Amino acid sequence: MTVYPFMCKADRLNVKVFETRKEMGQQAAGDVSSKIKELLSVQEDLRMVFASAPSQNELLEGLAADNRIDWSRITVFHMDEYMNLPPGNSKSFASFLKNKLFDRVHPKEVHLIQTANGAENECARYTKLIKEKQVDIVCLGIGENGHIAFNDPPVADFDDQKTMKAVKLDGASRRQQVNDGCFASLDEVPKEALTLTIPALVSAKFLYCVAPGKTKAKAVQLVLHGEITVDCPASVLRKHENCTLYLDQDSFGGGC
């Protein structure tokens, strides 16, 4: 019989498993909050990148509710955005993060991906912003196909020379948006997006990855037990020196 919570490791990856999604999210938020405070005790400011997905709801709620975080010293980014949605569209990832976190905590600077600039111009603009200084913390998830951000298996590259790029979305990624309730049908889901690349994400000092639910179980098993390969992009997390993966019993499936 499995006793929750428990911790294990997969190569360098720290894994924390909880009985419920709520407990998982609370612990992830607590850990991220503690790291924020620790870093701000020794440096002037902080740079963070966030994922935009319902899987992050509990983490984001916990961070928004923590009034001990000094957001006035934190610059925030997000890691991907759909192309061809009107500015301010409620389905955009920018809108998601503004509603869930940014508009609630009022960070020092908020850098939203602006796809209306066009893919080439926006990739150049956002790359310059990201590369101004090392990112301290990335809060990310894992897709049903093992993606991180929109680095789906067909376009994932562990040695990508770009910081941000335009991509065509894998069918599994688009179906996940319907499964998550973000769109009513597959036809509504955009087919293209801008995404931070894998090297851009894993170059951060600390990674906190939250991946609850049965629909993530197959990808999680590949992350924990499969080869480190772009066939499961999130498997690269096993190589990072400071990455923690948070799971509930539905996504864990068993065994580190």
Salt bridges, closest charged atoms under 4 A:
ASP11 OD2 - ARG238 NE 2.73
ASP31 OD2 - LYS16 NZ 2.77
GLU38 OE1 - LYS35 NZ 3.18
ASP45 OD2 - LYS108 NZ 3.47
ASP45 OD1 - LYS133 NZ 2.84
GLU58 OE2 - ARG21 NE 2.96
GLU61 OE1 - ARG104 NH1 2.92
ASP66 OD2 - LYS37 NZ 3.17
ASP66 OD1 - ARG68 NE 3.03
GLU109 OE1 - HIS111 NE2 2.94
GLU122 OE2 - ARG125 NH2 2.69
ASP136 OD1 - LYS205 NZ 2.97
ASP152 OD1 - HIS147 ND1 2.77
ASP160 OD2 - LYS165 NZ 2.61
GLU241 OE2 - ARG12 NH1 3.85
